Amino acid sequence: MSTLIYTHAACFGHEPGPHHPESPARLQAVLDALRQPEFGDVVWRDAPLGTDEQVLRVHTPEYVEEVKALAPRQGYQLLDAGDTVMSPGTLQAVLRCVGAACAGVDDVVEGRARNVFCATRPCGHHAEANRAMGFCVFNQAAIAALHARAHHGLQRVAVIDFDVHHGNGTQHSFWNDPDLFYGSSHQAPFYPGTGSWQETGVANNIVNIPLSRGSGSAAFRAAMERDMLPALQDFAPELLIISAGFDAHQLDPLGGLELTDEDYHWITRELLRIADATAQGRVVSVLEGGYSLQGLASGTAAHVRALMGG
Ligand SMILES: [Zn+2]
């Protein structure tokens, strides 16, 4: 079985404005990197459109209706107080993000793929049940987790998030359910301000690893080895979803954690090792942030190289 990659042209159609860091050029950089000869064994698929049923497993009906009603025919529509913007192509883009993540779950659970990477945008991990936040409209990682349970009857699903920002939305969705695990490494203090050590969920099913600016590889790996990986192993997920943001990369203009391509390769290998032990190797990774085009490209390449077993 191969590593499978979902993407869709509609994900270029989310255009938050010329000076917004979450640009269509990000996706182009990722696709250019993954179309190099070393990834020739990857199987490419067009992402299906996500459904209301999938979205509503995480988001409230009122919020979903609001997003649809606000979707502009031209120009921009702000969804939060800051920087979460809809353009005319945004609704289609975010529904492809949802569709990709859920199809990826179908593929790994039904044995059609070894693992899956979703080369889609925008990111999703800040989106909460009833609000958009931090460039995110729908939370495709959380939606994929709940899809695995509702559609495939899995019980224990984990999301591991190495984006430089804390995934407040995923934490919010998982907090009260002991069979959902959310683990995040992130820069702190930093946007969005959540993700302290003390935030542990209803059953220690939330593990937060806040890292100070400039932490670098050694601190990241030590914290993951000490606090994240053993907790994930103990949780024993039946499916592992990765919120793969690359804005902790040393080249990133927003993040300051100074991670390297080798760190992304390392953490991916470690997560696969646990997935092999507890989840029959089932891993679905979804692209989150990453705002240096070069760092995003090389970090993603290192991540997918590891997913392929390299
Ligand atoms: Zn981020």
Residues whose N, C-alpha, C, O or C-beta is under 5 A from the ligand:
A	BS01	ZN	D163 V164 H165 G245 D247 G289
